[in-house]
């Protein structure tokens, strides 16, 4: 794709070629359905197909990575299911976490070799896109050494959990917008004892809504990764609870 940029020194418009990533905007989506999309898309990208990213919210679900510890789930799975949440194993990195309405989730399916990124650099770049997104809403977020994700005053607001196979990524990031924080009381978030979880609504006193945050995040993702997001399929991110 050729993107028009203005050369400030001469007021000339310059055509810059930027890698394209297809953007899929879903509303509320079951975890299993999104996982199937990731697996199928990653297989295609490994075969040379265009890259893609999905932005969505999940219905309530607790997920465990391969290295998760069972004791980090503080409530019996059947109790959580009665509350309306799924409890599932998955193949991403990291420990137990929660996804639900009011949390914006992104699944970039990209070939790291095309972007000259190592897995560690990729995680740091995802973190940077979340940090810049939060700054747009006057929330000053940072990294925490030795702890992946994004933090505000020692509380976790952004989550990173990825898998890389054949150089292609799956899973991705989650950002708490106005998710019900009581869901996190049933787990040791990301396996980190004593960690508190927060959201944008709690920090700001009001919620910008997932749609506004999604739009901001897309722009920051484009800027940080140096790509252009295309929208062949677009559905407004819902805010159902």
C-alpha positions in Angstrom: 0.0 0.0 0.0 1.2 3.5 -0.7 0.5 6.0 2.0 0.7 9.8 1.4 3.0 11.7 3.8 3.8 15.4 3.7 7.5 16.4 3.7 7.4 19.4 6.2 10.6 21.0 4.8 9.2 21.3 1.3 5.4 20.8 1.6 5.8 18.0 -0.9 3.6 14.9 -0.6 5.7 11.7 -0.5 4.4 8.2 -1.3 5.6 5.7 1.3 5.1 2.0 0.9 3.9 0.3 4.1 3.1 -3.4 4.8 -0.6 -4.1 4.9 -2.4 -6.1 7.6 -6.1 -7.0 7.1 -8.1 -5.8 10.1 -11.1 -7.8 11.3 -13.4 -5.9 13.7 -15.7 -8.3 15.6 -18.2 -7.6 18.4 -18.6 -10.1 21.2 -17.0 -13.4 20.2 -16.7 -16.9 21.8 -13.1 -17.8 22.6 -13.3 -21.1 20.7 -14.5 -19.4 17.5 -11.7 -16.8 17.7 -9.1 -19.5 18.4 -10.2 -21.4 15.2 -9.8 -18.2 13.2 -6.3 -17.7 14.6 -5.2 -21.2 13.8 -6.6 -21.1 10.3 -5.2 -17.6 9.6 -1.7 -18.5 11.0 -1.6 -21.5 8.7 -2.3 -19.3 5.7 0.2 -16.7 6.7 2.9 -19.4 7.1 2.0 -20.3 3.5 2.6 -16.8 2.3 -0.9 -15.3 2.6 -1.4 -11.7 3.8 -1.2 -11.0 7.5 -4.3 -10.2 9.6 -5.4 -8.9 13.0 -8.7 -9.3 14.8 -10.0 -6.8 17.4 -12.9 -8.0 19.6 -14.3 -8.6 23.0 -14.9 -12.1 24.5 -17.7 -13.5 26.4 -16.5 -14.4 29.9 -13.7 -17.0 29.8 -10.7 -18.0 31.9 -7.8 -19.4 29.9 -4.8 -21.4 31.0 -1.5 -21.5 29.1 0.6 -24.7 29.0 2.7 -23.6 32.0 -0.2 -22.4 34.1 -0.4 -23.7 37.7 -3.8 -25.1 38.8 -3.6 -23.4 42.2 -3.8 -20.0 40.4 -7.5 -20.7 39.8 -8.9 -19.8 43.3 -12.5 -21.0 42.6 -13.8 -24.3 41.4 -14.4 -24.4 37.6 -18.0 -25.5 38.1 -18.6 -22.4 40.2 -17.3 -20.2 37.5 -19.3 -21.9 34.9 -22.5 -21.3 36.9 -21.5 -17.6 36.9 -21.5 -17.8 33.1 -17.8 -18.1 32.4 -16.0 -20.8 30.4 -12.8 -22.3 31.7 -10.5 -23.4 28.9 -6.9 -24.6 28.2 -5.1 -22.9 25.4 -1.6 -22.8 23.8 -0.5 -19.2 24.4 2.3 -18.1 26.6 1.6 -17.0 30.2 -0.4 -18.2 33.1 -4.2 -18.0 33.8 -6.0 -14.9 32.8 -9.6 -13.7 32.2 -11.3 -12.2 29.1 -14.7 -10.7 29.1 -16.9 -7.8 27.9 -15.3 -4.4 28.5 -11.9 -5.8 27.7 -10.5 -5.1 24.3 -8.6 -8.0 22.8 -6.3 -8.1 19.8 -5.0 -11.1 17.9 -2.3 -10.0 15.4 -1.3 -12.9 13.0 1.9 -11.7 11.5 5.2 -13.1 10.2 7.9 -11.7 12.5 10.5 -12.3 9.8 8.7 -9.9 7.5 9.0 -7.2 10.2 12.5 -8.1 11.3 11.3 -8.6 14.9 12.4 -11.2 17.4 9.7 -12.6 19.7 11.0 -10.4 22.6 11.0 -7.3 20.4 7.5 -8.2 19.2 6.2 -8.4 22.8 7.8 -5.0 23.6 6.3 -3.5 20.5 2.8 -4.7 21.5 3.4 -3.2 25.0 4.4 0.1 23.4 1.2 0.2 21.3 -0.9 -0.2 24.5 1.1 2.4 26.4 0.6 4.9 23.6 -3.1 4.1 23.4 -3.6 4.7 27.1 -1.7 8.0 26.8 -4.3 9.2 24.3 -6.8 9.0 27.2 -4.4 10.7 29.6 -3.4 7.5 31.4 0.3 7.3 32.0 1.2 3.6 31.7 4.6 1.9 31.9 6.3 -1.5 31.7 7.3 -3.4 34.8 10.8 -5.0 34.5 10.6 -8.8 34.4 6.8 -8.8 34.1 5.2 -8.6 30.6 2.3 -6.4 30.1 1.4 -2.8 30.9 1.0 -1.2 34.3 -0.3 1.9 36.0 0.9 2.7 39.5 1.8 -1.0 40.1 -1.6 -2.3 38.9 -1.9 -4.3 35.7 -4.1 -2.9 32.9 -2.7 -4.5 29.7 -1.9 -8.2 29.2 0.3 -9.9 26.6 0.2 -13.6 25.8 1.6 -14.8 22.5 2.6 -18.0 20.7 5.1 -18.0 17.8 5.3 -21.0 15.5 7.2 -21.0 12.2 7.9 -17.3 12.7 4.1 -16.5 12.8 2.4 -15.1 15.8 -0.9 -16.0 17.4 -2.9 -14.8 20.4 -1.8 -11.3 21.4 -2.9 -8.6 23.8 -5.8 -7.5 26.0 -6.6 -4.0 27.4 -9.0 -3.4 30.3 -11.4 -0.7 29.3 -14.4 -1.1 31.6 -14.4 -4.8 32.2 -16.0 -6.0 35.5 -12.9 -6.3 37.7 -14.6 -8.8 40.1 -14.0 -11.5 37.6 -10.2 -11.3 38.4 -10.8 -12.0 42.0 -11.2 -15.7 41.2 -7.6 -16.1 39.9 -4.0 -15.1 40.6 -3.7 -12.9 37.5 -1.0 -14.1 35.2 0.3 -16.2 38.1 1.6 -13.1 39.9 0.9 -13.2 43.6 -0.3 -9.9 45.1 -0.9 -8.2 41.7 -4.0 -6.0 41.5 -5.8 -5.4 38.2 -7.3 -2.2 37.1 -9.2 -0.7 34.1 -9.5 2.6 32.3 -12.9 3.4 33.8 -11.5 3.0 37.4 -8.5 5.2 36.6 -10.4 8.0 34.8 -13.7 7.9 36.6 -15.5 7.3 33.3 -15.3 5.0 30.4 -14.3 6.0 26.9 -16.0 2.8 25.6 -14.4 0.0 23.7 -15.1 1.5 20.3 -13.2 4.7 20.9 -10.3 2.7 22.5 -10.3 0.3 19.5 -9.9 3.2 17.1 -7.1 4.7 19.1 -5.3 1.4 19.4 -5.5 0.7 15.7 -3.8 4.0 14.9 -1.0 3.4 17.5 -0.5 -0.1 16.3 0.0 1.2 12.7 2.4 3.8 14.0 4.5 1.5 16.2 4.7 -1.4 13.8 5.0 0.8 10.7 2.0 -0.9 8.9 -1.3 0.0 7.4 -4.4 -1.7 8.7 -7.0 -2.5 6.0 -10.6 -3.2 6.9 -12.2 -5.6 4.4 -14.5 -6.8 7.2 -15.7 -4.4 9.9 -18.2 -4.8 12.6 -18.5 -2.3 15.5 -17.1 -3.6 18.7 -20.1 -4.2 20.9 -20.4 -3.2 24.5 -22.7 -6.0 25.7 -22.4 -7.2 29.3 
